[in-house]
């Protein structure tokens, strides 16, 4: 997914947890779903950033550290993106996340 085009807020927003938990019926399950998705997003963003910054890694002189404007701009761009938790929450609110609870599915089958 392209996290650069997300409409997630850049700052923390107060949310009604009871309303958010309507999809799952459980506040804790909702928080768990958002937390797991936030971890996935964080890993993806970190890999993407490391891949872009790897182009600037020089093995010639480890002692010489030079500031590269492009490297700084890339880092600043990623710092300005919404935090993974905010992106995951926005995805959850827009019903863009698929989640399932195997225990609940088994209970439905047994009933």
PAKERO-781224 format. One record per residue: residue number from 1; x negated, y negated, z of N, C-alpha, C, CB in turn. Coordinates in Angstrom, 1 decimal, decimal comma, m for minus. Last residue first. Glycine has a CB too. Example, Ala and Ser with C-alpha at 12.3 -4.5 7.8 and 13.67 -1.06 7.14 Angstrom:
<r n="2" n_X="m12,8" n_Y="2,2" n_Z="7,1" ca_X="m13,7" ca_Y="1,1" ca_Z="7,1" c_X="m12,9" c_Y="0,0" c_Z="7,9" cb_X="m14,1" cb_Y="0,6" cb_Z="5,7"/>
<r n="1" n_X="m13,2" n_Y="5,7" n_Z="7,8" ca_X="m12,3" ca_Y="4,5" ca_Z="7,8" c_X="m13,2" c_Y="3,3" c_Z="7,8" cb_X="m11,3" cb_Y="4,5" cb_Z="9,0"/>
END
This chain:
<r n="111" n_X="22,5" n_Y="23,9" n_Z="16,7" ca_X="23,8" ca_Y="23,6" ca_Z="17,1" c_X="24,9" c_Y="24,1" c_Z="16,2" cb_X="24,0" cb_Y="22,1" cb_Z="17,2"/>
<r n="110" n_X="20,1" n_Y="24,5" n_Z="15,5" ca_X="20,6" ca_Y="25,4" ca_Z="16,5" c_X="22,0" c_Y="25,1" c_Z="16,9" cb_X="19,7" cb_Y="25,4" cb_Z="17,7"/>
<r n="109" n_X="19,7" n_Y="22,2" n_Z="13,9" ca_X="19,8" ca_Y="23,5" ca_Z="13,3" c_X="20,4" c_Y="24,5" c_Z="14,2" cb_X="18,5" cb_Y="24,0" cb_Z="12,8"/>
<r n="108" n_X="19,3" n_Y="20,3" n_Z="15,8" ca_X="20,4" ca_Y="20,2" ca_Z="14,9" c_X="20,7" c_Y="21,5" c_Z="14,2" cb_X="20,2" cb_Y="19,1" cb_Z="13,8"/>
<r n="107" n_X="17,0" n_Y="21,1" n_Z="17,0" ca_X="18,2" ca_Y="21,1" ca_Z="17,8" c_X="19,4" c_Y="21,0" c_Z="16,9" cb_X="18,2" cb_Y="19,9" cb_Z="18,8"/>
<r n="106" n_X="15,2" n_Y="20,7" n_Z="14,9" ca_X="15,4" ca_Y="22,1" ca_Z="15,4" c_X="16,7" c_Y="22,2" c_Z="16,2" cb_X="14,3" cb_Y="22,6" cb_Z="16,3"/>
<r n="105" n_X="15,2" n_Y="17,9" n_Z="14,8" ca_X="15,7" ca_Y="18,7" ca_Z="13,7" c_X="16,0" c_Y="20,2" c_Z="14,0" cb_X="14,6" cb_Y="18,7" cb_Z="12,5"/>
<r n="104" n_X="14,1" n_Y="17,3" n_Z="17,3" ca_X="15,5" ca_Y="16,9" ca_Z="17,0" c_X="16,0" c_Y="17,7" c_Z="15,8" cb_X="15,6" cb_Y="15,4" cb_Z="16,7"/>
<r n="103" n_X="11,5" n_Y="18,3" n_Z="16,8" ca_X="12,3" ca_Y="18,8" ca_Z="17,9" c_X="13,8" c_Y="18,5" c_Z="17,7" cb_X="11,9" cb_Y="18,2" cb_Z="19,3"/>
<r n="102" n_X="10,5" n_Y="16,8" n_Z="14,7" ca_X="10,8" ca_Y="18,2" ca_Z="14,5" c_X="11,6" c_Y="18,8" c_Z="15,6" cb_X="9,5" cb_Y="19,0" cb_Z="14,5"/>
<r n="101" n_X="11,4" n_Y="13,8" n_Z="13,6" ca_X="11,1" ca_Y="14,4" ca_Z="14,9" c_X="11,5" c_Y="15,9" c_Z="14,8" cb_X="11,9" cb_Y="13,7" cb_Z="16,0"/>
<r n="100" n_X="10,0" n_Y="11,6" n_Z="11,1" ca_X="10,9" ca_Y="12,7" ca_Z="11,5" c_X="10,4" c_Y="13,2" c_Z="12,9" cb_X="10,9" cb_Y="13,8" cb_Z="10,4"/>
<r n="99" n_X="9,9" n_Y="8,8" n_Z="8,9" ca_X="9,4" ca_Y="9,5" ca_Z="10,1" c_X="10,5" c_Y="10,6" c_Z="10,4" cb_X="9,3" cb_Y="8,5" cb_Z="11,3"/>
<r n="98" n_X="8,8" n_Y="6,4" n_Z="6,7" ca_X="9,5" ca_Y="7,7" ca_Z="6,8" c_X="9,0" c_Y="8,4" c_Z="8,0" cb_X="9,3" cb_Y="8,6" cb_Z="5,5"/>
<r n="97" n_X="9,3" n_Y="3,0" n_Z="6,4" ca_X="8,6" ca_Y="4,1" ca_Z="7,0" c_X="9,4" c_Y="5,3" c_Z="7,0" cb_X="8,1" cb_Y="3,7" cb_Z="8,4"/>
<r n="96" n_X="10,8" n_Y="0,9" n_Z="5,6" ca_X="9,8" ca_Y="1,4" ca_Z="4,6" c_X="9,1" c_Y="2,6" c_Z="5,2" cb_X="8,9" cb_Y="0,3" cb_Z="4,2"/>
<r n="95" n_X="12,7" n_Y="m0,7" n_Z="7,0" ca_X="13,0" ca_Y="0,7" ca_Z="6,7" c_X="12,1" c_Y="1,2" c_Z="5,6" cb_X="14,4" cb_Y="0,8" cb_Z="6,2"/>
<r n="94" n_X="11,9" n_Y="m3,1" n_Z="7,9" ca_X="12,4" ca_Y="m3,1" ca_Z="6,6" c_X="12,7" c_Y="m1,7" c_Z="6,1" cb_X="11,3" cb_Y="m3,7" cb_Z="5,6"/>
<r n="93" n_X="10,9" n_Y="m2,4" n_Z="10,4" ca_X="12,1" ca_Y="m3,2" ca_Z="10,4" c_X="12,7" c_Y="m3,2" c_Z="9,0" cb_X="11,8" cb_Y="m4,6" cb_Z="10,8"/>
<r n="92" n_X="8,6" n_Y="m1,0" n_Z="9,6" ca_X="9,6" ca_Y="m0,3" ca_Z="10,3" c_X="10,9" c_Y="m1,1" c_Z="10,2" cb_X="9,2" cb_Y="m0,2" cb_Z="11,8"/>
<r n="91" n_X="7,1" n_Y="m3,1" n_Z="8,5" ca_X="7,5" ca_Y="m2,0" ca_Z="7,7" c_X="8,6" c_Y="m1,2" c_Z="8,3" cb_X="6,3" cb_Y="m1,0" cb_Z="7,4"/>
<r n="90" n_X="6,7" n_Y="m4,7" n_Z="10,8" ca_X="7,5" ca_Y="m5,2" ca_Z="9,7" c_X="7,9" c_Y="m4,1" c_Z="8,7" cb_X="6,6" cb_Y="m6,2" cb_Z="8,9"/>
<r n="89" n_X="5,1" n_Y="m3,0" n_Z="12,3" ca_X="6,4" ca_Y="m3,4" ca_Z="12,8" c_X="7,3" c_Y="m3,9" c_Z="11,7" cb_X="6,3" cb_Y="m4,4" cb_Z="13,9"/>
<r n="88" n_X="2,8" n_Y="m2,8" n_Z="10,7" ca_X="3,6" ca_Y="m1,6" ca_Z="10,9" c_X="5,0" c_Y="m2,0" c_Z="11,4" cb_X="2,9" cb_Y="m0,7" cb_Z="11,9"/>
<r n="87" n_X="2,0" n_Y="m5,5" n_Z="10,8" ca_X="2,3" ca_Y="m5,0" ca_Z="9,5" c_X="3,2" c_Y="m3,7" c_Z="9,7" cb_X="1,1" cb_Y="m4,6" cb_Z="8,7"/>
<r n="86" n_X="1,4" n_Y="m5,7" n_Z="13,5" ca_X="2,5" ca_Y="m6,6" ca_Z="13,0" c_X="2,9" c_Y="m6,0" c_Z="11,6" cb_X="1,9" cb_Y="m8,0" cb_Z="12,8"/>
<r n="85" n_X="m0,6" n_Y="m3,8" n_Z="13,8" ca_X="0,6" ca_Y="m3,6" ca_Z="14,5" c_X="1,7" c_Y="m4,5" c_Z="14,0" cb_X="0,4" cb_Y="m4,0" cb_Z="16,0"/>
<r n="84" n_X="m2,7" n_Y="m4,9" n_Z="12,2" ca_X="m2,0" ca_Y="m3,7" ca_Z="11,8" c_X="m0,7" c_Y="m3,4" c_Z="12,5" cb_X="m2,9" cb_Y="m2,5" cb_Z="12,0"/>
<r n="83" n_X="m2,3" n_Y="m8,5" n_Z="11,8" ca_X="m2,8" ca_Y="m7,4" ca_Z="12,5" c_X="m2,1" c_Y="m6,1" c_Z="12,1" cb_X="m2,8" cb_Y="m7,6" cb_Z="14,0"/>
<r n="82" n_X="m2,5" n_Y="m10,2" n_Z="8,6" ca_X="m1,8" ca_Y="m9,9" ca_Z="9,9" c_X="m2,4" c_Y="m8,6" c_Z="10,5" cb_X="m0,3" cb_Y="m9,6" cb_Z="9,6"/>
<r n="81" n_X="m5,7" n_Y="m11,6" n_Z="7,6" ca_X="m4,6" ca_Y="m10,8" ca_Z="7,4" c_X="m3,8" c_Y="m10,5" c_Z="8,7" cb_X="m5,0" cb_Y="m9,4" cb_Z="6,8"/>
<r n="80" n_X="m8,0" n_Y="m13,0" n_Z="8,3" ca_X="m6,8" ca_Y="m13,7" ca_Z="8,2" c_X="m5,5" c_Y="m12,9" c_Z="8,0" cb_X="m6,9" cb_Y="m14,8" cb_Z="7,1"/>
<r n="79" n_X="m10,0" n_Y="m11,1" n_Z="8,2" ca_X="m9,7" ca_Y="m11,6" ca_Z="9,5" c_X="m8,3" c_Y="m12,4" c_Z="9,5" cb_X="m10,8" cb_Y="m12,5" cb_Z="10,0"/>
<r n="78" n_X="m10,2" n_Y="m10,8" n_Z="5,4" ca_X="m9,7" ca_Y="m9,7" ca_Z="6,2" c_X="m9,3" c_Y="m10,1" c_Z="7,6" cb_X="m10,7" cb_Y="m8,5" cb_Z="6,3"/>
<r n="77" n_X="m11,3" n_Y="m13,3" n_Z="4,8" ca_X="m10,1" ca_Y="m12,9" ca_Z="4,2" c_X="m9,4" c_Y="m11,8" c_Z="5,0" cb_X="m10,3" cb_Y="m12,4" cb_Z="2,8"/>
<r n="76" n_X="m13,8" n_Y="m13,2" n_Z="6,1" ca_X="m12,8" ca_Y="m14,1" ca_Z="6,6" c_X="m11,4" c_Y="m13,8" c_Z="6,0" cb_X="m13,1" cb_Y="m15,5" cb_Z="6,1"/>
<r n="75" n_X="m15,1" n_Y="m11,2" n_Z="4,6" ca_X="m14,8" ca_Y="m11,0" ca_Z="6,0" c_X="m13,7" c_Y="m11,9" c_Z="6,5" cb_X="m16,1" cb_Y="m11,2" cb_Z="6,9"/>
<r n="74" n_X="m15,2" n_Y="m12,5" n_Z="2,1" ca_X="m14,5" ca_Y="m11,3" ca_Z="2,2" c_X="m14,1" c_Y="m11,0" c_Z="3,7" cb_X="m15,4" cb_Y="m10,1" cb_Z="1,7"/>
<r n="73" n_X="m16,9" n_Y="m14,7" n_Z="2,9" ca_X="m15,5" ca_Y="m14,9" ca_Z="2,4" c_X="m14,7" c_Y="m13,7" c_Z="2,5" cb_X="m15,6" cb_Y="m15,4" cb_Z="0,9"/>
<r n="72" n_X="m19,3" n_Y="m13,4" n_Z="3,6" ca_X="m18,5" ca_Y="m14,1" ca_Z="4,6" c_X="m17,1" c_Y="m14,4" c_Z="4,1" cb_X="m19,3" cb_Y="m15,5" cb_Z="4,8"/>
<r n="71" n_X="m19,9" n_Y="m12,4" n_Z="1,1" ca_X="m19,7" ca_Y="m11,5" ca_Z="2,2" c_X="m18,9" c_Y="m12,1" c_Z="3,3" cb_X="m21,1" cb_Y="m10,9" cb_Z="2,7"/>
<r n="70" n_X="m20,4" n_Y="m14,7" n_Z="m0,3" ca_X="m19,3" ca_Y="m13,8" ca_Z="m0,8" c_X="m19,0" c_Y="m12,9" c_Z="0,3" cb_X="m19,7" cb_Y="m13,0" cb_Z="m2,0"/>
<r n="69" n_X="m22,6" n_Y="m15,8" n_Z="1,0" ca_X="m21,3" ca_Y="m16,5" ca_Z="1,0" c_X="m20,2" c_Y="m15,6" c_Z="0,6" cb_X="m21,4" cb_Y="m17,7" cb_Z="0,1"/>
<r n="68" n_X="m24,7" n_Y="m14,2" n_Z="3,1" ca_X="m24,2" ca_Y="m14,2" ca_Z="1,8" c_X="m22,8" c_Y="m14,8" c_Z="1,8" cb_X="m24,2" cb_Y="m12,8" cb_Z="1,2"/>
<r n="67" n_X="m27,6" n_Y="m14,7" n_Z="5,0" ca_X="m26,1" ca_Y="m14,9" ca_Z="4,9" c_X="m25,7" c_Y="m15,0" c_Z="3,5" cb_X="m25,7" cb_Y="m16,2" cb_Z="5,7"/>
<r n="66" n_X="m30,0" n_Y="m12,3" n_Z="5,6" ca_X="m29,6" ca_Y="m13,5" ca_Z="4,9" c_X="m28,1" c_Y="m13,6" c_Z="4,8" cb_X="m30,3" cb_Y="m13,6" cb_Z="3,4"/>
<r n="65" n_X="m32,5" n_Y="m11,0" n_Z="7,4" ca_X="m31,1" ca_Y="m11,1" ca_Z="7,4" c_X="m30,7" c_Y="m12,4" c_Z="6,7" cb_X="m30,5" cb_Y="m11,1" cb_Z="8,8"/>
<r n="64" n_X="m35,1" n_Y="m8,9" n_Z="7,4" ca_X="m34,7" ca_Y="m10,1" ca_Z="6,8" c_X="m33,1" c_Y="m10,1" c_Z="6,7" cb_X="m35,3" cb_Y="m10,4" cb_Z="5,4"/>
<r n="63" n_X="m35,6" n_Y="m6,3" n_Z="8,2" ca_X="m35,9" ca_Y="m7,4" ca_Z="9,2" c_X="m35,3" c_Y="m8,7" c_Z="8,7" cb_X="m37,4" cb_Y="m7,6" cb_Z="9,3"/>
<r n="62" n_X="m35,1" n_Y="m4,7" n_Z="6,2" ca_X="m34,1" ca_Y="m4,6" ca_Z="7,3" c_X="m34,3" c_Y="m5,8" c_Z="8,2" cb_X="m34,3" cb_Y="m3,3" cb_Z="8,0"/>
<r n="61" n_X="m35,3" n_Y="m5,0" n_Z="2,9" ca_X="m35,8" ca_Y="m5,6" ca_Z="4,1" c_X="m34,8" c_Y="m5,5" c_Z="5,2" cb_X="m36,3" cb_Y="m7,0" cb_Z="3,8"/>
<r n="60" n_X="m33,9" n_Y="m3,1" n_Z="1,2" ca_X="m35,2" ca_Y="m3,5" ca_Z="1,0" c_X="m35,9" c_Y="m4,0" c_Z="2,2" cb_X="m35,2" cb_Y="m4,6" cb_Z="m0,1"/>
<r n="59" n_X="m31,3" n_Y="m2,4" n_Z="1,4" ca_X="m32,2" ca_Y="m1,5" ca_Z="2,1" c_X="m33,6" c_Y="m2,0" c_Z="1,9" cb_X="m32,0" cb_Y="m0,1" cb_Z="1,6"/>
<r n="58" n_X="m28,4" n_Y="m4,3" n_Z="1,8" ca_X="m29,7" ca_Y="m4,2" ca_Z="1,1" c_X="m30,6" c_Y="m3,3" c_Z="2,0" cb_X="m30,3" cb_Y="m5,6" cb_Z="0,9"/>
<r n="57" n_X="m25,0" n_Y="m4,5" n_Z="1,2" ca_X="m26,0" ca_Y="m3,9" ca_Z="2,0" c_X="m27,3" c_Y="m3,8" c_Z="1,2" cb_X="m25,6" cb_Y="m2,5" cb_Z="2,6"/>
<r n="56" n_X="m23,0" n_Y="m5,3" n_Z="m0,5" ca_X="m24,0" ca_Y="m6,3" ca_Z="m0,1" c_X="m25,1" c_Y="m5,8" c_Z="0,8" cb_X="m23,2" cb_Y="m7,4" cb_Z="0,7"/>
<r n="55" n_X="m21,4" n_Y="m3,1" n_Z="m0,8" ca_X="m22,1" ca_Y="m3,7" ca_Z="m2,0" c_X="m23,2" c_Y="m4,7" c_Z="m1,6" cb_X="m21,0" cb_Y="m4,3" cb_Z="m2,9"/>
<r n="54" n_X="m20,2" n_Y="m2,8" n_Z="1,6" ca_X="m21,3" ca_Y="m1,9" ca_Z="1,3" c_X="m22,1" c_Y="m2,4" c_Z="0,0" cb_X="m20,8" cb_Y="m0,5" cb_Z="1,1"/>
<r n="53" n_X="m18,0" n_Y="m4,4" n_Z="1,7" ca_X="m19,2" ca_Y="m4,9" ca_Z="2,3" c_X="m20,4" c_Y="m4,1" c_Z="2,0" cb_X="m19,1" cb_Y="m5,1" cb_Z="3,8"/>
<r n="52" n_X="m16,1" n_Y="m2,7" n_Z="0,5" ca_X="m16,5" ca_Y="m4,0" ca_Z="m0,1" c_X="m17,8" c_Y="m4,5" c_Z="0,4" cb_X="m15,3" cb_Y="m5,0" cb_Z="0,1"/>
<r n="51" n_X="m16,1" n_Y="m0,6" n_Z="2,4" ca_X="m16,4" ca_Y="m0,3" ca_Z="1,0" c_X="m16,8" c_Y="m1,6" c_Z="0,2" cb_X="m15,2" cb_Y="0,3" cb_Z="0,2"/>
<r n="50" n_X="m15,2" n_Y="m1,9" n_Z="4,7" ca_X="m16,6" ca_Y="m1,3" ca_Z="4,6" c_X="m17,0" c_Y="m1,0" c_Z="3,2" cb_X="m16,6" cb_Y="0,0" cb_Z="5,4"/>
<r n="49" n_X="m12,6" n_Y="m2,5" n_Z="3,8" ca_X="m13,6" ca_Y="m3,6" ca_Z="4,1" c_X="m15,0" c_Y="m3,1" c_Z="4,1" cb_X="m13,3" cb_Y="m4,2" cb_Z="5,5"/>
<r n="48" n_X="m11,5" n_Y="0,0" n_Z="3,5" ca_X="m11,5" ca_Y="m0,9" ca_Z="2,4" c_X="m12,6" c_Y="m2,0" c_Z="2,6" cb_X="m10,1" cb_Y="m1,5" cb_Z="2,2"/>
<r n="47" n_X="m11,7" n_Y="1,0" n_Z="6,1" ca_X="m12,4" ca_Y="1,7" ca_Z="5,0" c_X="m12,6" c_Y="0,8" c_Z="3,8" cb_X="m11,7" cb_Y="3,0" cb_Z="4,6"/>
<r n="46" n_X="m10,1" n_Y="m0,8" n_Z="7,5" ca_X="m11,5" ca_Y="m0,7" ca_Z="7,8" c_X="m12,3" c_Y="0,0" c_Z="6,7" cb_X="m11,6" cb_Y="0,1" cb_Z="9,1"/>
<r n="45" n_X="m7,6" n_Y="m0,3" n_Z="6,3" ca_X="m8,2" ca_Y="m1,6" ca_Z="6,1" c_X="m9,7" c_Y="m1,6" c_Z="6,4" cb_X="m7,5" cb_Y="m2,6" cb_Z="7,1"/>
<r n="44" n_X="m7,2" n_Y="2,4" n_Z="7,2" ca_X="m7,2" ca_Y="2,1" ca_Z="5,7" c_X="m7,9" c_Y="0,7" c_Z="5,5" cb_X="m5,8" cb_Y="2,1" cb_Z="5,1"/>
<r n="43" n_X="m7,1" n_Y="2,1" n_Z="9,9" ca_X="m8,2" ca_Y="2,9" ca_Z="9,3" c_X="m8,3" c_Y="2,6" c_Z="7,9" cb_X="m7,8" cb_Y="4,4" cb_Z="9,5"/>
<r n="42" n_X="m4,9" n_Y="0,4" n_Z="10,2" ca_X="m6,2" ca_Y="m0,1" ca_Z="10,7" c_X="m7,3" c_Y="0,7" c_Z="10,0" cb_X="m6,3" cb_Y="0,0" cb_Z="12,2"/>
<r n="41" n_X="m2,9" n_Y="2,1" n_Z="9,3" ca_X="m3,2" ca_Y="0,9" ca_Z="8,5" c_X="m4,5" c_Y="0,4" c_Z="8,9" cb_X="m2,1" cb_Y="m0,2" cb_Z="8,8"/>
<r n="40" n_X="m2,9" n_Y="4,1" n_Z="11,2" ca_X="m3,1" ca_Y="4,4" ca_Z="9,9" c_X="m3,6" c_Y="3,2" c_Z="9,1" cb_X="m1,9" cb_Y="5,1" cb_Z="9,2"/>
<r n="39" n_X="m2,2" n_Y="2,6" n_Z="13,5" ca_X="m3,5" ca_Y="3,2" ca_Z="13,4" c_X="m3,8" c_Y="3,6" c_Z="12,0" cb_X="m3,5" cb_Y="4,5" cb_Z="14,3"/>
<r n="38" n_X="0,4" n_Y="1,9" n_Z="12,7" ca_X="m0,6" ca_Y="0,8" ca_Z="12,9" c_X="m2,0" c_Y="1,4" c_Z="12,9" cb_X="m0,3" cb_Y="0,0" cb_Z="14,2"/>
<r n="37" n_X="1,7" n_Y="4,3" n_Z="12,8" ca_X="1,5" ca_Y="3,7" ca_Z="11,5" c_X="0,5" c_Y="2,6" c_Z="11,6" cb_X="2,9" cb_Y="3,1" cb_Z="11,1"/>
<r n="36" n_X="1,6" n_Y="4,7" n_Z="15,6" ca_X="0,9" ca_Y="5,7" ca_Z="14,7" c_X="0,7" c_Y="5,1" c_Z="13,3" cb_X="1,7" cb_Y="7,0" cb_Z="14,6"/>
<r n="35" n_X="3,2" n_Y="2,6" n_Z="16,5" ca_X="1,8" ca_Y="2,7" ca_Z="16,9" c_X="1,0" c_Y="3,6" c_Z="16,0" cb_X="1,7" cb_Y="3,2" cb_Z="18,3"/>
<r n="34" n_X="5,7" n_Y="3,2" n_Z="15,4" ca_X="5,0" ca_Y="1,9" ca_Z="15,0" c_X="3,5" c_Y="2,0" c_Z="15,4" cb_X="5,6" cb_Y="0,7" cb_Z="15,7"/>
<r n="33" n_X="6,2" n_Y="5,6" n_Z="16,8" ca_X="6,1" ca_Y="5,5" ca_Z="15,4" c_X="5,4" c_Y="4,3" c_Z="14,9" cb_X="7,6" cb_Y="5,5" cb_Z="14,8"/>
<r n="32" n_X="6,1" n_Y="4,6" n_Z="19,5" ca_X="5,2" ca_Y="5,7" ca_Z="19,1" c_X="5,0" c_Y="5,7" c_Z="17,5" cb_X="5,6" cb_Y="7,1" cb_Z="19,6"/>
<r n="31" n_X="8,3" n_Y="2,9" n_Z="19,5" ca_X="6,9" ca_Y="2,4" ca_Z="19,8" c_X="5,9" c_Y="3,4" c_Z="19,3" cb_X="6,8" cb_Y="2,1" cb_Z="21,3"/>
<r n="30" n_X="10,3" n_Y="4,8" n_Z="19,1" ca_X="10,1" ca_Y="3,7" ca_Z="18,1" c_X="8,7" c_Y="3,1" c_Z="18,3" cb_X="11,2" cb_Y="2,6" cb_Z="18,4"/>
<r n="29" n_X="10,1" n_Y="6,3" n_Z="21,4" ca_X="9,9" ca_Y="7,0" ca_Z="20,1" c_X="9,6" c_Y="5,9" c_Z="19,0" cb_X="11,1" cb_Y="7,9" cb_Z="19,7"/>
<r n="28" n_X="10,9" n_Y="4,5" n_Z="23,2" ca_X="9,5" ca_Y="5,0" ca_Z="23,3" c_X="9,2" c_Y="5,7" c_Z="22,0" cb_X="9,4" cb_Y="6,0" cb_Z="24,4"/>
<r n="27" n_X="13,6" n_Y="3,9" n_Z="22,6" ca_X="12,6" ca_Y="2,9" ca_Z="22,5" c_X="11,2" c_Y="3,4" c_Z="22,4" cb_X="12,7" cb_Y="2,0" cb_Z="23,8"/>
<r n="26" n_X="15,7" n_Y="5,8" n_Z="20,7" ca_X="14,8" ca_Y="5,9" ca_Z="21,8" c_X="13,7" c_Y="4,8" c_Z="21,6" cb_X="14,2" cb_Y="7,3" cb_Z="21,9"/>
<r n="25" n_X="17,1" n_Y="5,8" n_Z="18,3" ca_X="17,8" ca_Y="6,1" ca_Z="19,5" c_X="17,0" c_Y="6,1" c_Z="20,8" cb_X="18,6" cb_Y="7,4" cb_Z="19,4"/>
<r n="24" n_X="16,0" n_Y="5,2" n_Z="15,9" ca_X="15,6" ca_Y="6,5" ca_Z="16,5" c_X="16,5" c_Y="6,8" c_Z="17,7" cb_X="14,2" cb_Y="6,4" cb_Z="16,9"/>
<r n="23" n_X="17,4" n_Y="2,9" n_Z="15,1" ca_X="17,1" ca_Y="3,9" ca_Z="14,1" c_X="16,7" c_Y="5,3" c_Z="14,8" cb_X="15,9" cb_Y="3,5" cb_Z="13,2"/>
<r n="22" n_X="17,5" n_Y="1,3" n_Z="17,4" ca_X="18,7" ca_Y="1,9" ca_Z="16,9" c_X="18,4" c_Y="3,0" c_Z="15,9" cb_X="19,6" cb_Y="0,8" cb_Z="16,3"/>
<r n="21" n_X="15,3" n_Y="0,0" n_Z="18,3" ca_X="15,4" ca_Y="1,4" ca_Z="18,7" c_X="16,6" c_Y="2,0" c_Z="18,1" cb_X="15,3" cb_Y="1,6" cb_Z="20,1"/>
<r n="20" n_X="15,7" n_Y="m2,7" n_Z="17,7" ca_X="14,7" ca_Y="m1,9" ca_Z="17,0" c_X="14,8" c_Y="m0,4" c_Z="17,2" cb_X="13,3" cb_Y="m2,4" cb_Z="17,3"/>
<r n="19" n_X="17,5" n_Y="m3,4" n_Z="19,7" ca_X="18,0" ca_Y="m3,4" ca_Z="18,3" c_X="17,0" c_Y="m2,6" c_Z="17,4" cb_X="18,1" cb_Y="m4,8" cb_Z="17,8"/>
<r n="18" n_X="15,8" n_Y="m3,1" n_Z="21,9" ca_X="17,0" ca_Y="m2,3" ca_Z="21,8" c_X="17,5" c_Y="m2,2" c_Z="20,4" cb_X="18,1" cb_Y="m2,9" cb_Z="22,8"/>
<r n="17" n_X="13,9" n_Y="m5,1" n_Z="21,4" ca_X="13,5" ca_Y="m3,7" ca_Z="21,4" c_X="14,7" c_Y="m2,8" c_Z="21,3" cb_X="12,7" cb_Y="m3,3" cb_Z="22,6"/>
<r n="16" n_X="13,7" n_Y="m7,9" n_Z="19,7" ca_X="14,7" ca_Y="m7,2" ca_Z="20,6" c_X="14,5" c_Y="m5,7" c_Z="20,4" cb_X="16,2" cb_Y="m7,6" cb_Z="20,1"/>
<r n="15" n_X="10,6" n_Y="m9,6" n_Z="19,8" ca_X="11,6" ca_Y="m8,8" ca_Z="19,2" c_X="12,5" c_Y="m8,2" c_Z="20,2" cb_X="10,9" cb_Y="m7,7" cb_Z="18,3"/>
<r n="14" n_X="8,5" n_Y="m12,4" n_Z="19,3" ca_X="9,4" ca_Y="m11,7" ca_Z="20,3" c_X="10,5" c_Y="m10,9" c_Z="19,5" cb_X="9,9" cb_Y="m12,6" cb_Z="21,3"/>
<r n="13" n_X="5,6" n_Y="m12,1" n_Z="17,4" ca_X="7,0" ca_Y="m12,6" ca_Z="17,4" c_X="7,7" c_Y="m11,7" c_Z="18,5" cb_X="7,6" cb_Y="m12,4" cb_Z="16,0"/>
<r n="12" n_X="2,3" n_Y="m13,2" n_Z="16,9" ca_X="3,2" ca_Y="m12,4" ca_Z="17,6" c_X="4,6" c_Y="m13,0" c_Z="17,6" cb_X="2,7" cb_Y="m12,1" cb_Z="19,0"/>
<r n="11" n_X="1,4" n_Y="m14,2" n_Z="13,5" ca_X="1,3" ca_Y="m14,3" ca_Z="15,0" c_X="2,4" c_Y="m13,4" c_Z="15,6" cb_X="1,5" cb_Y="m15,8" cb_Z="15,4"/>
<r n="10" n_X="1,9" n_Y="m13,7" n_Z="10,9" ca_X="0,5" ca_Y="m13,8" ca_Z="11,3" c_X="0,3" c_Y="m13,8" c_Z="12,8" cb_X="m0,2" cb_Y="m14,9" cb_Z="10,7"/>
<r n="9" n_X="4,5" n_Y="m11,4" n_Z="9,9" ca_X="4,1" ca_Y="m12,7" ca_Z="10,5" c_X="2,6" c_Y="m12,6" c_Z="10,9" cb_X="4,9" cb_Y="m13,1" cb_Z="11,7"/>
<r n="8" n_X="4,6" n_Y="m9,8" n_Z="6,7" ca_X="4,5" ca_Y="m9,7" ca_Z="8,2" c_X="4,0" c_Y="m11,0" c_Z="8,7" cb_X="3,6" cb_Y="m8,5" cb_Z="8,6"/>
<r n="7" n_X="4,9" n_Y="m9,3" n_Z="4,1" ca_X="5,5" ca_Y="m10,5" ca_Z="4,6" c_X="5,6" c_Y="m10,5" c_Z="6,1" cb_X="6,9" cb_Y="m10,7" cb_Z="4,0"/>
<r n="6" n_X="2,0" n_Y="m8,3" n_Z="2,1" ca_X="3,0" ca_Y="m8,1" ca_Z="3,1" c_X="3,6" c_Y="m9,4" c_Z="3,6" cb_X="2,4" cb_Y="m7,3" cb_Z="4,3"/>
<r n="5" n_X="m0,1" n_Y="m8,4" n_Z="0,4" ca_X="1,2" ca_Y="m9,0" ca_Z="0,0" c_X="2,3" c_Y="m8,7" c_Z="0,9" cb_X="1,6" cb_Y="m8,4" cb_Z="m1,4"/>
<r n="4" n_X="m2,1" n_Y="m7,0" n_Z="1,5" ca_X="m2,4" ca_Y="m8,5" ca_Z="1,2" c_X="m1,1" c_Y="m9,2" c_Z="0,9" cb_X="m3,4" cb_Y="m8,7" cb_Z="0,1"/>
<r n="3" n_X="m1,6" n_Y="m4,4" n_Z="1,5" ca_X="m1,4" ca_Y="m5,2" ca_Z="2,8" c_X="m1,5" c_Y="m6,6" c_Z="2,6" cb_X="m2,3" cb_Y="m4,7" cb_Z="3,9"/>
<r n="2" n_X="m0,4" n_Y="m2,3" n_Z="m0,6" ca_X="m1,1" ca_Y="m3,5" ca_Z="m0,7" c_X="m0,8" c_Y="m4,4" c_Z="0,5" cb_X="m0,9" cb_Y="m4,3" cb_Z="m2,0"/>
<r n="1" n_X="m0,8" n_Y="1,2" n_Z="0,0" ca_X="0,0" ca_Y="0,0" ca_Z="0,0" c_X="m0,9" c_Y="m1,2" c_Z="0,0" cb_X="1,0" cb_Y="0,0" cb_Z="1,2"/>
END
